[in-house]
Amino acid sequence: MKKVFLLFIFFGSLTAYGQWGAEELDQKPSIKDRIFTGGGFGLSFSSNFDFFSLSPLIGYRVTQRFAAGTSITYRRTTYKFVNPKISTNDWGLSPFVRYQVRGPIFLHAEYEYLNLQYLISQAQLERRSFSSFMAGAGIFQPIGRRAGFFAIALYNFSYRNPTSAADYYPYNSPWVLRAGVTAGF
């Protein structure tokens, strides 16, 4: 994973000069050109659980360097090590802001609200909401004028270390790493 991330940084720093494409300075982008979309998708299968996640995002480029948007999250986990199998459904919302610093590098800050269902025993689920404020930096590698890959490292300023086995938090570390694709339409 570390090698893939380093390669991504290397190639991202070679050719990326604009987060959303390079418009001429005398052109004023249309509303359609200012909107970008993207997100993440996750899928995992094992003998203990199945996992599916979908996180679409939509954003608006306010200026050449500043953008704001939101992402929604849905996750479904099926626990197979209990009989009968138990499935949980999680959802969340994450408004964010992004500022392109230089070339492919950008700063990112977001507020994340997650409503999670989690297994506390073989027959009992609990639902709890969590709020997190995260900030960090990332890189963006354009693929043409309207699409590109991104990678972000965020620090969760709301992270709390569990004090007992009964504590549950959505993250097991204050660091959150993400990668994905964005596209204009």
KOLNU-236710 format. One record per residue (C-alpha): residue number from 0; residue in one letter; x, y, z. Coordinates in steps of 0.02 Angstrom, whole numbers, padded with zeros to 5 digits. Each point is the difference from the previous one (the first is absolute). Example, Ala and Ser with C-alpha at 12.3 -4.5 7.8 and 13.67 -1.06 7.14 Angstrom:
2
 seq type     px     py     pz
   0    A  00615 -00225  00390
   1    S  00069  00172 -00033
//
This chain:
185
 seq type     px     py     pz
   0    M  00000  00000  00000
   1    K  00142  00118  00044
   2    K  00084 -00030 -00169
   3    V -00162  00033 -00094
   4    F -00026  00164  00095
   5    L  00180  00056 -00035
   6    L -00020 -00039 -00186
   7    F -00164  00097 -00001
   8    I  00087  00151  00078
   9    F  00144 -00013 -00124
  10    F -00109 -00008 -00156
  11    G -00120  00129  00071
  12    S  00140  00125  00023
  13    L  00069 -00022 -00176
  14    T -00142  00066 -00108
  15    A -00140  00069  00108
  16    Y -00013  00189 -00003
  17    G -00185  00029  00032
  18    Q -00126 -00089  00107
  19    W -00144  00012 -00123
  20    G  00086  00036 -00165
  21    A  00082  00155 -00068
  22    E -00123  00131 -00064
  23    E  00068  00154 -00085
  24    L  00008  00149  00117
  25    D -00119  00100 -00110
  26    Q -00131 -00139 -00003
  27    K -00136 -00003  00130
  28    P -00052 -00181  00034
  29    S -00185 -00038 -00013
  30    I -00098 -00071  00147
  31    K  00013 -00172 -00082
  32    D  00190  00017 -00009
  33    R  00008  00047  00184
  34    I -00091 -00156  00061
  35    F  00100 -00158  00033
  36    T -00053 -00172  00058
  37    G  00087 -00156  00061
  38    G  00011 -00109  00151
  39    G  00049 -00170  00062
  40    F -00059 -00180 -00008
  41    G  00052 -00145  00110
  42    L -00032 -00185 -00005
  43    S  00074 -00138  00107
  44    F -00042 -00183  00030
  45    S  00071 -00120  00128
  46    S -00052 -00150  00103
  47    N -00042  00117  00147
  48    F -00090  00145 -00085
  49    D -00054  00082 -00164
  50    F  00019  00187 -00021
  51    F -00071  00124 -00128
  52    S  00020  00189  00000
  53    L -00049  00141 -00117
  54    S  00052  00182  00024
  55    P -00050  00116 -00143
  56    L  00050  00183  00010
  57    I -00047  00160 -00089
  58    G  00092  00164  00008
  59    Y  00002  00175 -00070
  60    R  00157  00094 -00050
  61    V -00030  00173  00075
  62    T  00163  00072 -00069
  63    Q  00146 -00071 -00099
  64    R  00078 -00065  00163
  65    F -00144 -00016  00125
  66    A -00139 -00130 -00002
  67    A -00138 -00057  00118
  68    G -00112 -00152 -00005
  69    T -00073 -00147  00092
  70    S  00014 -00187  00003
  71    I -00127 -00128  00060
  72    T  00047 -00173  00061
  73    Y -00093 -00165  00008
  74    R  00079 -00159  00069
  75    R -00070 -00174  00026
  76    T  00092 -00134  00098
  77    T -00060 -00180  00020
  78    Y  00079 -00094  00145
  79    K  00012 -00186 -00042
  80    F  00084 -00060  00160
  81    V -00166  00012  00096
  82    N -00149 -00113 -00026
  83    P -00114  00062 -00073
  84    K  00100  00124 -00104
  85    I -00023  00183  00050
  86    S  00008  00149 -00119
  87    T  00030  00181  00048
  88    N -00038  00157 -00099
  89    D  00098  00162  00024
  90    W -00021  00169 -00080
  91    G  00083  00170  00009
  92    L  00020  00174 -00070
  93    S  00162  00098 -00023
  94    P  00001  00182 -00058
  95    F  00176  00052 -00052
  96    V  00108  00143 -00064
  97    R  00156 -00016 -00107
  98    Y  00135  00125 -00046
  99    Q  00128 -00033 -00136
 100    V  00168  00057  00067
 101    R  00118 -00030 -00145
 102    G  00002 -00122 -00145
 103    P -00078 -00164  00054
 104    I  00001  00039  00188
 105    F -00159  00054  00089
 106    L -00059  00028  00179
 107    H -00162 -00083  00055
 108    A -00112  00023  00153
 109    E -00166 -00084  00039
 110    Y -00129 -00032  00131
 111    E -00059 -00181  00001
 112    Y -00161 -00063  00077
 113    L -00016 -00190  00009
 114    N -00148 -00100  00063
 115    L  00066 -00176  00032
 116    Q -00075 -00164  00051
 117    Y  00124 -00119  00080
 118    L  00003 -00172  00077
 119    I  00021 -00001  00190
 120    S -00038 -00184  00027
 121    Q -00050 -00150 -00107
 122    A -00182  00051  00007
 123    Q  00000  00186  00035
 124    L  00027  00153 -00109
 125    E  00017  00179  00057
 126    R -00016  00160 -00102
 127    R  00099  00156  00041
 128    S  00043  00164 -00087
 129    F  00175  00073 -00012
 130    S  00061  00171 -00053
 131    S  00178  00032 -00058
 132    F  00097  00151 -00060
 133    M  00141 -00050 -00117
 134    A  00131  00099 -00096
 135    G  00152 -00042 -00103
 136    A  00076  00004 -00173
 137    G -00008 -00097 -00160
 138    I  00052 -00011 -00181
 139    F -00102  00001 -00159
 140    Q  00056 -00072 -00167
 141    P -00108  00058 -00146
 142    I -00052 -00121 -00136
 143    G -00053  00117 -00137
 144    R -00100  00158  00033
 145    R -00141 -00067  00109
 146    A  00063 -00151  00098
 147    G  00142 -00055  00112
 148    F  00064 -00106  00143
 149    F  00022  00065  00178
 150    A  00082 -00058  00161
 151    I -00026  00086  00168
 152    A  00076 -00020  00173
 153    L -00112  00075  00136
 154    Y  00023  00020  00187
 155    N -00157 -00029  00104
 156    F  00004  00135  00134
 157    S -00152 -00081  00084
 158    Y  00084 -00170  00020
 159    R -00012 -00079  00171
 160    N  00098 -00151  00054
 161    P -00116 -00135  00070
 162    T  00019 -00013  00189
 163    S -00085 -00170  00017
 164    A -00055 -00148 -00105
 165    A -00179  00068  00004
 166    D  00051  00163 -00088
 167    Y -00032  00005 -00187
 168    Y  00064  00132 -00120
 169    P -00011  00002 -00190
 170    Y  00190  00017 -00022
 171    N  00140 -00098  00082
 172    S  00127  00139 -00033
 173    P -00005  00190 -00011
 174    W  00069 -00013 -00178
 175    V -00123 -00028 -00144
 176    L  00067 -00042 -00173
 177    R -00108  00010 -00156
 178    A  00021 -00020 -00188
 179    G -00125  00013 -00141
 180    V -00054  00074 -00166
 181    T -00090  00163 -00040
 182    A -00086  00046 -00162
 183    G -00092  00148 -00071
 184    F -00159 -00028 -00100
//
